């Protein structure tokens, strides 16, 4: 966590707010960006096609969205040469990095949830994902009941593990929960046979399968465990910055540009292997397209 001098604190760039046993920092983000001369964007580097790395640079559906935000920040501050930095974060680093001011916003596959809204803010949602499971085709696993007494992996710091637990109770099955450090580590656990299934957002699973050494060996199967909105994560309490980011995202929706970005990243060949994920937009995504909102779950 960064340490700030008394003069910086006195300038009201950071105001500490207490929420129960935790603390979050309400930030005048635009003033902070102007003062530092740079906009720092946190992102997930292993969430293809939402956000990942191609040839050493941040790339993906939400990265394109956040580059639009960066352009609007430059216009708002009248700083056309503002430096924009992308900082890779693991899922477990995301909230702390926003709270501490390490990053100004986080652009990745982050679910807009009521629980997280106690600690950070969220923009208008830019995507809806469906939580399912990836398995090896040779496993003959097709439903949750097939997971009884088997190891199931999900990623530490994500929301997907709660759905495993919820369905354990509902279906009277007993699974062994395994946690990967990040998405790549979780998929490696599945690939190495240390888990029979990987429960995660379907777009993340599709990207990991596409990047694997043998994409035809895996499939996404089972019921939809949850539909979850993705949004850009922002500092808590900074309504001015949220309004700017919301304005960018809402314009992308209303202008039809968001649909074009969806086609680019989900229905066209993408790097590094020029594989087309061929993912049709879900019903939840289409509903969001018709009525953009920042509502969480």
Secondary structure as a PSIPRED ss2 file (coil, helix, strand):
# PSIPRED VFORMAT (PSIPRED V4.0)

   1 X C   1.000  0.000  0.000
   2 X C   1.000  0.000  0.000
   3 X C   1.000  0.000  0.000
   4 X C   1.000  0.000  0.000
   5 X C   1.000  0.000  0.000
   6 X H   0.000  1.000  0.000
   7 X H   0.000  1.000  0.000
   8 X H   0.000  1.000  0.000
   9 X H   0.000  1.000  0.000
  10 X H   0.000  1.000  0.000
  11 X C   1.000  0.000  0.000
  12 X C   1.000  0.000  0.000
  13 X C   1.000  0.000  0.000
  14 X E   0.000  0.000  1.000
  15 X E   0.000  0.000  1.000
  16 X E   0.000  0.000  1.000
  17 X E   0.000  0.000  1.000
  18 X E   0.000  0.000  1.000
  19 X E   0.000  0.000  1.000
  20 X C   1.000  0.000  0.000
  21 X C   1.000  0.000  0.000
  22 X E   0.000  0.000  1.000
  23 X E   0.000  0.000  1.000
  24 X E   0.000  0.000  1.000
  25 X E   0.000  0.000  1.000
  26 X E   0.000  0.000  1.000
  27 X E   0.000  0.000  1.000
  28 X C   1.000  0.000  0.000
  29 X H   0.000  1.000  0.000
  30 X H   0.000  1.000  0.000
  31 X H   0.000  1.000  0.000
  32 X H   0.000  1.000  0.000
  33 X H   0.000  1.000  0.000
  34 X H   0.000  1.000  0.000
  35 X H   0.000  1.000  0.000
  36 X H   0.000  1.000  0.000
  37 X C   1.000  0.000  0.000
  38 X E   0.000  0.000  1.000
  39 X E   0.000  0.000  1.000
  40 X E   0.000  0.000  1.000
  41 X E   0.000  0.000  1.000
  42 X E   0.000  0.000  1.000
  43 X E   0.000  0.000  1.000
  44 X C   1.000  0.000  0.000
  45 X C   1.000  0.000  0.000
  46 X E   0.000  0.000  1.000
  47 X E   0.000  0.000  1.000
  48 X C   1.000  0.000  0.000
  49 X C   1.000  0.000  0.000
  50 X C   1.000  0.000  0.000
  51 X E   0.000  0.000  1.000
  52 X E   0.000  0.000  1.000
  53 X E   0.000  0.000  1.000
  54 X E   0.000  0.000  1.000
  55 X C   1.000  0.000  0.000
  56 X C   1.000  0.000  0.000
  57 X E   0.000  0.000  1.000
  58 X E   0.000  0.000  1.000
  59 X E   0.000  0.000  1.000
  60 X C   1.000  0.000  0.000
  61 X H   0.000  1.000  0.000
  62 X H   0.000  1.000  0.000
  63 X H   0.000  1.000  0.000
  64 X H   0.000  1.000  0.000
  65 X H   0.000  1.000  0.000
  66 X H   0.000  1.000  0.000
  67 X H   0.000  1.000  0.000
  68 X H   0.000  1.000  0.000
  69 X H   0.000  1.000  0.000
  70 X H   0.000  1.000  0.000
  71 X H   0.000  1.000  0.000
  72 X H   0.000  1.000  0.000
  73 X H   0.000  1.000  0.000
  74 X H   0.000  1.000  0.000
  75 X H   0.000  1.000  0.000
  76 X H   0.000  1.000  0.000
  77 X H   0.000  1.000  0.000
  78 X C   1.000  0.000  0.000
  79 X C   1.000  0.000  0.000
  80 X C   1.000  0.000  0.000
  81 X C   1.000  0.000  0.000
  82 X C   1.000  0.000  0.000
  83 X E   0.000  0.000  1.000
  84 X E   0.000  0.000  1.000
  85 X E   0.000  0.000  1.000
  86 X E   0.000  0.000  1.000
  87 X E   0.000  0.000  1.000
  88 X E   0.000  0.000  1.000
  89 X C   1.000  0.000  0.000
  90 X C   1.000  0.000  0.000
  91 X H   0.000  1.000  0.000
  92 X H   0.000  1.000  0.000
  93 X H   0.000  1.000  0.000
  94 X H   0.000  1.000  0.000
  95 X H   0.000  1.000  0.000
  96 X H   0.000  1.000  0.000
  97 X H   0.000  1.000  0.000
  98 X H   0.000  1.000  0.000
  99 X H   0.000  1.000  0.000
 100 X H   0.000  1.000  0.000
 101 X C   1.000  0.000  0.000
 102 X C   1.000  0.000  0.000
 103 X C   1.000  0.000  0.000
 104 X C   1.000  0.000  0.000
 105 X E   0.000  0.000  1.000
 106 X E   0.000  0.000  1.000
 107 X E   0.000  0.000  1.000
 108 X C   1.000  0.000  0.000
 109 X C   1.000  0.000  0.000
 110 X C   1.000  0.000  0.000
 111 X E   0.000  0.000  1.000
 112 X C   1.000  0.000  0.000
 113 X C   1.000  0.000  0.000
 114 X H   0.000  1.000  0.000
 115 X H   0.000  1.000  0.000
 116 X H   0.000  1.000  0.000
 117 X H   0.000  1.000  0.000
 118 X C   1.000  0.000  0.000
 119 X C   1.000  0.000  0.000
 120 X C   1.000  0.000  0.000
 121 X E   0.000  0.000  1.000
 122 X E   0.000  0.000  1.000
 123 X C   1.000  0.000  0.000
 124 X C   1.000  0.000  0.000
 125 X C   1.000  0.000  0.000
 126 X C   1.000  0.000  0.000
 127 X E   0.000  0.000  1.000
 128 X E   0.000  0.000  1.000
 129 X E   0.000  0.000  1.000
 130 X E   0.000  0.000  1.000
 131 X E   0.000  0.000  1.000
 132 X E   0.000  0.000  1.000
 133 X E   0.000  0.000  1.000
 134 X E   0.000  0.000  1.000
 135 X E   0.000  0.000  1.000
 136 X E   0.000  0.000  1.000
 137 X H   0.000  1.000  0.000
 138 X H   0.000  1.000  0.000
 139 X H   0.000  1.000  0.000
 140 X C   1.000  0.000  0.000
 141 X C   1.000  0.000  0.000
 142 X C   1.000  0.000  0.000
 143 X C   1.000  0.000  0.000
 144 X H   0.000  1.000  0.000
 145 X H   0.000  1.000  0.000
 146 X H   0.000  1.000  0.000
 147 X H   0.000  1.000  0.000
 148 X C   1.000  0.000  0.000
 149 X C   1.000  0.000  0.000
 150 X C   1.000  0.000  0.000
 151 X E   0.000  0.000  1.000
 152 X E   0.000  0.000  1.000
 153 X E   0.000  0.000  1.000
 154 X E   0.000  0.000  1.000
 155 X E   0.000  0.000  1.000
 156 X C   1.000  0.000  0.000
 157 X C   1.000  0.000  0.000
 158 X C   1.000  0.000  0.000
 159 X C   1.000  0.000  0.000
 160 X C   1.000  0.000  0.000
 161 X H   0.000  1.000  0.000
 162 X H   0.000  1.000  0.000
 163 X H   0.000  1.000  0.000
 164 X H   0.000  1.000  0.000
 165 X H   0.000  1.000  0.000
 166 X H   0.000  1.000  0.000
 167 X H   0.000  1.000  0.000
 168 X H   0.000  1.000  0.000
 169 X H   0.000  1.000  0.000
 170 X H   0.000  1.000  0.000
 171 X H   0.000  1.000  0.000
 172 X C   1.000  0.000  0.000
 173 X C   1.000  0.000  0.000
 174 X C   1.000  0.000  0.000
 175 X C   1.000  0.000  0.000
 176 X E   0.000  0.000  1.000
 177 X E   0.000  0.000  1.000
 178 X E   0.000  0.000  1.000
 179 X E   0.000  0.000  1.000
 180 X E   0.000  0.000  1.000
 181 X C   1.000  0.000  0.000
 182 X C   1.000  0.000  0.000
 183 X H   0.000  1.000  0.000
 184 X H   0.000  1.000  0.000
 185 X H   0.000  1.000  0.000
 186 X H   0.000  1.000  0.000
 187 X H   0.000  1.000  0.000
 188 X H   0.000  1.000  0.000
 189 X H   0.000  1.000  0.000
 190 X H   0.000  1.000  0.000
 191 X H   0.000  1.000  0.000
 192 X C   1.000  0.000  0.000
 193 X C   1.000  0.000  0.000
 194 X C   1.000  0.000  0.000
 195 X C   1.000  0.000  0.000
 196 X C   1.000  0.000  0.000
 197 X E   0.000  0.000  1.000
 198 X E   0.000  0.000  1.000
 199 X E   0.000  0.000  1.000
 200 X E   0.000  0.000  1.000
 201 X E   0.000  0.000  1.000
 202 X H   0.000  1.000  0.000
 203 X H   0.000  1.000  0.000
 204 X H   0.000  1.000  0.000
 205 X H   0.000  1.000  0.000
 206 X H   0.000  1.000  0.000
 207 X H   0.000  1.000  0.000
 208 X H   0.000  1.000  0.000
 209 X H   0.000  1.000  0.000
 210 X H   0.000  1.000  0.000
 211 X H   0.000  1.000  0.000
 212 X C   1.000  0.000  0.000
 213 X C   1.000  0.000  0.000
 214 X C   1.000  0.000  0.000
 215 X H   0.000  1.000  0.000
 216 X H   0.000  1.000  0.000
 217 X H   0.000  1.000  0.000
 218 X E   0.000  0.000  1.000
 219 X E   0.000  0.000  1.000
 220 X E   0.000  0.000  1.000
 221 X E   0.000  0.000  1.000
 222 X E   0.000  0.000  1.000
 223 X E   0.000  0.000  1.000
 224 X E   0.000  0.000  1.000
 225 X E   0.000  0.000  1.000
 226 X E   0.000  0.000  1.000
 227 X E   0.000  0.000  1.000
 228 X E   0.000  0.000  1.000
 229 X E   0.000  0.000  1.000
 230 X E   0.000  0.000  1.000
 231 X C   1.000  0.000  0.000
 232 X C   1.000  0.000  0.000
 233 X E   0.000  0.000  1.000
 234 X E   0.000  0.000  1.000
 235 X C   1.000  0.000  0.000
 236 X C   1.000  0.000  0.000
 237 X C   1.000  0.000  0.000
 238 X C   1.000  0.000  0.000
 239 X H   0.000  1.000  0.000
 240 X H   0.000  1.000  0.000
 241 X H   0.000  1.000  0.000
 242 X H   0.000  1.000  0.000
 243 X H   0.000  1.000  0.000
 244 X H   0.000  1.000  0.000
 245 X H   0.000  1.000  0.000
 246 X H   0.000  1.000  0.000
 247 X H   0.000  1.000  0.000
 248 X H   0.000  1.000  0.000
 249 X H   0.000  1.000  0.000
 250 X H   0.000  1.000  0.000
 251 X H   0.000  1.000  0.000
 252 X H   0.000  1.000  0.000
 253 X H   0.000  1.000  0.000
 254 X H   0.000  1.000  0.000
 255 X H   0.000  1.000  0.000
 256 X C   1.000  0.000  0.000
 257 X H   0.000  1.000  0.000
 258 X H   0.000  1.000  0.000
 259 X H   0.000  1.000  0.000
 260 X H   0.000  1.000  0.000
 261 X H   0.000  1.000  0.000
 262 X H   0.000  1.000  0.000
 263 X H   0.000  1.000  0.000
 264 X H   0.000  1.000  0.000
 265 X H   0.000  1.000  0.000
 266 X H   0.000  1.000  0.000
 267 X C   1.000  0.000  0.000
 268 X C   1.000  0.000  0.000
 269 X C   1.000  0.000  0.000
 270 X E   0.000  0.000  1.000
 271 X C   1.000  0.000  0.000
 272 X C   1.000  0.000  0.000
 273 X C   1.000  0.000  0.000
 274 X C   1.000  0.000  0.000
 275 X E   0.000  0.000  1.000
 276 X C   1.000  0.000  0.000
 277 X C   1.000  0.000  0.000
 278 X C   1.000  0.000  0.000
 279 X C   1.000  0.000  0.000
 280 X C   1.000  0.000  0.000
 281 X C   1.000  0.000  0.000
 282 X C   1.000  0.000  0.000
 283 X H   0.000  1.000  0.000
 284 X H   0.000  1.000  0.000
 285 X H   0.000  1.000  0.000
 286 X H   0.000  1.000  0.000
 287 X H   0.000  1.000  0.000
 288 X H   0.000  1.000  0.000
 289 X H   0.000  1.000  0.000
 290 X H   0.000  1.000  0.000
 291 X C   1.000  0.000  0.000
 292 X C   1.000  0.000  0.000
 293 X C   1.000  0.000  0.000
 294 X C   1.000  0.000  0.000
 295 X C   1.000  0.000  0.000
 296 X C   1.000  0.000  0.000
 297 X C   1.000  0.000  0.000
